[in-house]
Amino acid sequence: MNRRTFLKDVALGGAALGAGSRLFGAFPAGQAAGPDLAVIQGESPAAITRAAIETLGGMAKFVGRGSVVVIKPNIGWDRTPEMAACTNPDVVKALVEMSLEAGAKKVTVMDNTTNQAQRCYVRSGIQAAAKAAGADVPFINPRRIKKMAIGGAWLKDWDVIQDFVECDVLINVPIAKHHSLCRVTLGMKNWLGAIGDPRNQLHQKIDEASVDLAAFFKPKLVVLDAYRILTRNGPQGGRPSDTKLLKTVAAGRDAAAVEALGATMFDINPPDLPLLKLAVERKLGRIDLEKLNIEKRTV
């Protein structure tokens, strides 16, 4: 089996992973046995999200009792879930529920949207779903934006929304989709929704900025929504024909590994993405998927 076939099988399911769960590679020295990535497929976005976190050891591995949790989905666009421009609301709802079940004191779901926030929050379905699960879902408060030292290789400082750095647990929940500037947008570029404007100035060096922001925020958990992905006309799409139904959620602690897994869903070899090359140089994680422990199953 060649590398490209292996990566495609990891992302989309197939003979390489079999019908049940299976692990690849040796466990890193000093770490308890368990997968680096969980890749779960199924009909229900909520069920596969729960299964992914349970595969990693359960939400209690990430959320302690009394924790303040902030969940960062992509709510950037005035689009319904069928357009695959924003994170699936059922994925977000499941993460809120699991965080509270693990003992979180407070869970907040928020994003600095591109289209008008009031429209994006409602039309994406995320506001209603997150509130129903028990989360606070505020709009961005301009008074809660403060210039901070990013300390990146390219991005030295920027206005940051304080909620994303003042929490105990930060969970990144992007959706996998095409992007006209950088081929795909996954977890690292999702951090542009955690900072202030003018974000369009970062587009000149979007890969460098995304990696710098990923190094700055350092989420405890990354959950990639690939239930329905946007395959063209990203980042906002606009037609159901721009999407593809994969019925998949991938999750892990290693932001670069989740990003690499997401790239394979678009038939992209991870090292071919400049962003992932930079991420490896910055030691943000691993992208050699064939050497990682990946558990894939269907629920």
C-alpha positions as CSV (number, residue, x, y, z in Angstrom):
1,M,0.0,0.0,0.0
2,N,1.5,3.3,-1.0
3,R,1.4,6.5,1.2
4,R,-1.4,8.2,-0.7
5,T,-3.6,5.2,-0.5
6,F,-2.9,4.8,3.2
7,L,-3.8,8.4,3.9
8,K,-7.0,8.3,1.9
9,D,-8.1,5.2,3.7
10,V,-7.4,6.8,7.1
11,A,-9.5,9.8,6.2
12,L,-12.4,8.2,4.4
13,G,-12.4,4.6,5.8
14,G,-11.7,1.5,3.8
15,A,-9.7,-1.7,3.6
16,A,-6.6,-0.3,5.4
17,L,-8.6,0.4,8.6
18,G,-11.2,-2.4,8.3
19,A,-14.7,-2.4,9.5
20,G,-13.8,-2.1,13.2
21,S,-11.3,-0.2,15.2
22,R,-7.6,-0.7,14.6
23,L,-4.4,1.0,15.8
24,F,-1.2,1.8,13.8
25,G,2.3,2.3,15.1
26,A,3.8,2.0,18.6
27,F,2.7,4.1,21.5
28,P,5.1,7.0,22.4
29,A,7.4,6.3,25.2
30,G,6.1,7.4,28.6
31,Q,2.5,7.7,27.4
32,A,-0.4,5.5,28.3
33,A,-1.7,3.3,25.5
34,G,-4.3,5.1,23.5
35,P,-4.8,6.5,20.0
36,D,-3.3,9.8,18.8
37,L,-6.3,10.4,16.6
38,A,-9.9,9.1,16.6
39,V,-11.7,9.0,13.3
40,I,-15.4,8.1,13.7
41,Q,-18.0,7.6,11.0
42,G,-21.8,7.3,11.4
43,E,-25.2,8.8,10.6
44,S,-25.5,11.0,13.7
45,P,-23.1,14.0,14.1
46,A,-23.7,14.0,17.8
47,A,-23.1,10.3,18.2
48,I,-19.8,10.3,16.2
49,T,-18.6,13.3,18.2
50,R,-19.3,11.5,21.5
51,A,-17.6,8.4,20.2
52,A,-14.5,10.3,19.1
53,I,-14.0,11.9,22.5
54,E,-14.7,8.5,24.3
55,T,-12.1,6.9,22.1
56,L,-9.5,9.4,23.3
57,G,-10.4,8.6,26.9
58,G,-13.5,10.7,27.5
59,M,-14.0,14.4,28.1
60,A,-12.8,14.1,31.7
61,K,-9.3,13.7,30.2
62,F,-9.6,17.3,29.0
63,V,-12.2,19.0,31.2
64,G,-11.7,19.0,35.0
65,R,-14.5,19.7,37.6
66,G,-15.1,23.4,38.0
67,S,-13.4,24.3,34.7
68,V,-14.3,27.2,32.5
69,V,-14.5,25.9,29.0
70,V,-14.5,27.9,25.7
71,I,-15.5,26.1,22.5
72,K,-14.4,27.7,19.3
73,P,-16.4,26.5,16.3
74,N,-16.5,28.2,12.9
75,I,-19.7,30.4,12.9
76,G,-18.2,32.8,10.3
77,W,-20.8,32.7,7.6
78,D,-24.5,33.3,7.1
79,R,-25.1,29.8,5.9
80,T,-27.2,26.8,7.0
81,P,-25.6,23.5,8.0
82,E,-26.3,22.1,4.5
83,M,-23.9,24.5,3.0
84,A,-20.9,23.3,5.1
85,A,-19.5,26.7,5.7
86,C,-19.9,26.6,9.5
87,T,-19.3,23.8,12.1
88,N,-22.2,21.4,12.4
89,P,-24.4,22.5,15.3
90,D,-24.9,19.0,16.6
91,V,-21.2,18.5,16.9
92,V,-21.0,21.7,19.0
93,K,-24.0,20.7,21.1
94,A,-22.4,17.3,21.9
95,L,-19.2,18.9,23.0
96,V,-21.1,21.3,25.3
97,E,-23.0,18.5,26.8
98,M,-19.9,16.4,27.4
99,S,-18.0,19.3,29.0
100,L,-20.8,19.9,31.4
101,E,-21.1,16.2,32.2
102,A,-17.4,16.2,32.9
103,G,-18.0,18.9,35.6
104,A,-17.3,22.1,33.8
105,K,-18.5,25.2,35.7
106,K,-19.2,27.2,32.6
107,V,-19.1,26.5,28.9
108,T,-19.0,29.4,26.3
109,V,-19.4,29.0,22.6
110,M,-18.3,32.0,20.5
111,D,-16.7,33.2,17.3
112,N,-15.7,36.5,15.6
113,T,-17.8,36.1,12.5
114,T,-17.2,37.4,9.0
115,N,-20.8,38.0,8.1
116,Q,-23.0,39.8,10.6
117,A,-22.9,37.9,13.9
118,Q,-26.6,37.9,14.6
119,R,-27.3,36.3,11.3
120,C,-24.5,33.8,11.5
121,Y,-25.3,32.6,15.0
122,V,-28.9,31.9,14.1
123,R,-28.7,30.6,10.5
124,S,-25.8,28.2,11.3
125,G,-28.0,26.6,14.0
126,I,-25.1,26.9,16.5
127,Q,-26.7,29.5,18.8
128,A,-29.8,27.4,19.4
129,A,-28.0,24.1,19.7
130,A,-25.4,25.4,22.1
131,K,-27.9,27.2,24.3
132,A,-30.1,24.1,24.4
133,A,-27.1,22.1,25.7
134,G,-26.4,24.7,28.5
135,A,-23.8,26.9,27.0
136,D,-23.5,30.7,27.0
137,V,-23.4,31.9,23.4
138,P,-22.3,35.6,23.5
139,F,-21.5,37.9,20.6
140,I,-18.0,39.3,20.6
141,N,-17.7,42.2,23.1
142,P,-15.4,44.9,21.8
143,R,-14.4,45.8,25.3
144,R,-13.0,42.3,25.7
145,I,-10.5,42.7,22.9
146,K,-6.9,43.4,24.0
147,K,-3.6,43.7,22.1
148,M,-1.4,40.8,23.1
149,A,2.0,39.5,22.2
150,I,1.6,36.6,19.9
151,G,5.3,35.9,19.7
152,G,5.1,34.3,16.3
153,A,7.7,33.9,13.7
154,W,5.7,36.3,11.5
155,L,2.8,37.7,13.7
156,K,4.3,39.5,16.6
157,D,1.2,41.0,18.2
158,W,-2.5,41.4,17.5
159,D,-5.8,42.2,19.2
160,V,-7.0,39.0,20.9
161,I,-10.5,38.3,22.3
162,Q,-9.8,37.8,26.0
163,D,-12.3,35.0,26.5
164,F,-10.1,32.6,24.4
165,V,-7.1,33.1,26.7
166,E,-8.8,33.4,30.1
167,C,-10.4,30.0,30.1
168,D,-9.2,26.8,31.7
169,V,-9.9,24.6,28.7
170,L,-10.0,25.7,25.0
171,I,-11.5,23.4,22.4
172,N,-11.1,24.0,18.7
173,V,-14.0,22.8,16.6
174,P,-13.4,23.7,12.9
175,I,-15.2,22.4,9.9
176,A,-13.2,20.9,7.0
177,K,-13.6,23.0,3.9
178,H,-12.0,24.4,0.8
179,H,-10.4,27.8,0.9
180,S,-9.5,29.9,-2.1
181,L,-6.3,31.3,-0.5
182,C,-4.8,28.3,1.1
183,R,-6.5,25.3,-0.5
184,V,-8.2,24.1,2.7
185,T,-9.2,25.7,6.0
186,L,-9.1,23.4,9.0
187,G,-8.1,23.9,12.6
188,M,-5.2,26.4,12.5
189,K,-6.9,29.0,10.3
190,N,-10.0,28.7,12.6
191,W,-8.1,30.9,15.1
192,L,-8.7,34.0,13.0
193,G,-12.1,33.9,14.6
194,A,-10.5,34.4,18.0
195,I,-8.8,37.7,17.2
196,G,-9.9,41.2,16.3
197,D,-9.9,43.0,13.0
198,P,-8.6,44.0,10.5
199,R,-8.0,40.3,9.9
200,N,-7.9,40.7,6.1
201,Q,-4.4,42.1,6.6
202,L,-3.3,38.7,7.6
203,H,-4.2,37.2,4.2
204,Q,-0.9,38.3,2.7
205,K,0.8,35.7,4.9
206,I,-2.2,33.5,5.8
207,D,-0.2,30.3,6.4
208,E,2.4,32.0,8.6
209,A,-0.4,33.8,10.5
210,S,-2.4,30.7,11.1
211,V,0.5,28.7,12.4
212,D,1.6,31.6,14.7
213,L,-2.0,31.8,16.1
214,A,-2.1,28.0,16.6
215,A,1.1,28.2,18.6
216,F,-0.3,31.0,20.7
217,F,-3.7,29.5,21.6
218,K,-2.7,25.9,22.1
219,P,-6.1,24.2,22.5
220,K,-6.4,21.1,24.7
221,L,-8.5,19.3,22.2
222,V,-9.2,19.6,18.4
223,V,-12.4,18.2,17.0
224,L,-12.6,18.3,13.2
225,D,-16.2,18.4,11.8
226,A,-16.1,16.5,8.6
227,Y,-19.7,15.3,8.6
228,R,-20.3,17.4,5.5
229,I,-17.3,19.1,4.0
230,L,-17.1,22.0,1.5
231,T,-15.1,20.9,-1.5
232,R,-15.1,24.1,-3.6
233,N,-16.0,27.8,-3.5
234,G,-14.7,28.1,0.0
235,P,-14.7,29.5,2.5
236,Q,-18.4,30.2,2.4
237,G,-19.7,28.1,-0.5
238,G,-23.4,28.7,-1.2
239,R,-24.7,25.6,-2.9
240,P,-25.3,22.0,-1.7
241,S,-23.5,20.9,-4.8
242,D,-20.3,22.4,-3.3
243,T,-20.4,19.9,-0.5
244,K,-19.6,16.3,0.1
245,L,-21.1,14.1,2.8
246,L,-18.4,12.1,4.7
247,K,-20.3,11.6,8.0
248,T,-17.0,11.8,9.8
249,V,-15.5,13.4,12.9
250,A,-11.8,13.3,13.8
251,A,-10.4,14.3,17.1
252,G,-7.0,14.5,18.9
253,R,-4.7,16.5,21.1
254,D,-2.2,17.1,18.4
255,A,-3.4,20.0,16.3
256,A,-1.0,19.3,13.5
257,A,-2.0,15.7,13.3
258,V,-5.7,16.6,13.1
259,E,-4.9,19.1,10.4
260,A,-2.9,16.6,8.4
261,L,-5.8,14.1,8.7
262,G,-8.2,16.7,7.4
263,A,-5.9,17.5,4.4
264,T,-6.2,13.9,3.2
265,M,-10.0,14.3,3.0
266,F,-9.3,16.6,0.1
267,D,-6.7,14.2,-1.4
268,I,-3.9,16.4,-0.3
269,N,-0.6,14.9,0.9
270,P,0.0,16.8,4.2
271,P,3.6,17.8,3.5
272,D,2.4,19.5,0.3
273,L,0.6,22.1,2.5
274,P,2.9,25.1,3.4
275,L,1.0,25.5,6.6
276,L,1.8,22.0,7.8
277,K,5.4,22.4,6.8
278,L,5.5,25.5,9.0
279,A,3.7,23.7,11.8
280,V,6.3,20.9,11.9
281,E,9.1,23.5,11.9
282,R,7.5,25.1,14.9
283,K,7.1,21.7,16.6
284,L,3.3,22.0,16.9
285,G,2.8,18.4,16.3
286,R,3.3,15.5,13.8
287,I,1.9,15.0,10.3
288,D,3.4,11.6,9.6
289,L,0.1,9.9,9.8
290,E,1.3,6.4,8.9
291,K,3.4,6.4,12.1
292,L,0.6,7.6,14.4
293,N,-1.9,5.5,16.4
294,I,-5.2,6.1,14.6
295,E,-8.3,4.4,15.7
296,K,-11.1,4.4,13.2
297,R,-14.6,2.9,13.6
298,T,-18.2,3.3,12.6
299,V,-21.0,3.8,15.1
